[in-house]
Amino acid sequence: MPQLDTSTWFITIMSMIMTLFIVFQLKVSKYLYPSNPEPKSTTTLEQLNPWEKKWTKIYSPLSLPQQ
């Protein structure tokens, strides 16, 4: 039974790792990242909606008079 030749495994594994590294670097380099991210302000402007200006009553069907 012939013995398995492992002399090329090191070259094969190293070239695979290098290729994966290069592909990963190329994929990551396509993205544009902001150079200096700034926090957004959390203050909100108060706007009155039409339904907040007046009082409205919601009638439940059970509280309506019997017909």
Backbone torsions as a table, in degrees:
resi	resn	phi	psi	omega
1	MET	NA	127.0	-177.0
2	PRO	-73.2	149.6	-179.2
3	GLN	-84.8	146.4	-178.4
4	LEU	-72.0	127.8	-179.6
5	ASP	-84.0	112.8	-177.3
6	THR	-107.9	13.8	-175.6
7	SER	-69.1	-26.4	-178.2
8	THR	-96.5	-1.4	-177.4
9	TRP	-63.7	-40.5	-178.2
10	PHE	-61.1	-47.3	179.3
11	ILE	-62.6	-42.6	-179.1
12	THR	-63.8	-46.3	-178.6
13	ILE	-66.9	-42.7	-179.9
14	MET	-65.6	-39.5	178.8
15	SER	-68.7	-34.2	175.3
16	MET	-64.4	-43.6	179.9
17	ILE	-64.6	-43.4	178.3
18	MET	-62.6	-42.2	179.9
19	THR	-64.0	-44.7	178.1
20	LEU	-61.9	-40.9	179.0
21	PHE	-63.1	-45.6	-179.2
22	ILE	-64.9	-43.3	179.2
23	VAL	-62.7	-43.2	179.1
24	PHE	-63.0	-42.9	179.2
25	GLN	-63.2	-40.2	178.5
26	LEU	-65.7	-38.5	178.9
27	LYS	-67.5	-42.1	-177.7
28	VAL	-71.0	-33.4	-176.3
29	SER	-72.5	-13.5	179.2
30	LYS	-72.9	-24.2	-176.1
31	TYR	-81.9	143.2	176.3
32	LEU	-102.0	118.6	179.7
33	TYR	-103.1	143.6	177.3
34	PRO	-66.1	139.8	-175.7
35	SER	-72.9	-39.3	-179.1
36	ASN	-138.2	90.2	-178.6
37	PRO	-68.0	136.4	179.0
38	GLU	-115.7	141.8	180.0
39	PRO	-69.4	143.2	178.2
40	LYS	-80.2	147.9	177.9
41	SER	-74.3	141.2	-176.8
42	THR	-99.7	5.3	178.7
43	THR	-76.6	135.3	-179.9
44	THR	-113.4	146.2	177.8
45	LEU	-83.9	132.2	179.7
46	GLU	-81.3	117.9	175.8
47	GLN	-119.5	133.3	178.4
48	LEU	-85.4	123.6	176.6
49	ASN	-86.1	157.2	-178.2
50	PRO	-56.9	-33.2	-178.9
51	TRP	-80.0	-9.1	176.7
52	GLU	-91.3	-14.2	-177.8
53	LYS	-78.1	-29.1	-177.0
54	LYS	-126.5	158.2	-179.9
55	TRP	-87.0	129.8	177.3
56	THR	-121.8	146.5	179.8
57	LYS	-112.1	133.0	177.8
58	ILE	-102.1	123.0	-178.4
59	TYR	-92.0	129.2	174.9
60	SER	-83.9	141.4	-178.9
61	PRO	-59.1	-28.0	-178.8
62	LEU	-78.2	-21.0	-178.5
63	SER	-89.6	-5.7	178.3
64	LEU	-75.6	150.6	179.2
65	PRO	-64.7	149.5	178.6
66	GLN	-68.0	141.2	179.0
67	GLN	-103.9	NA	NA
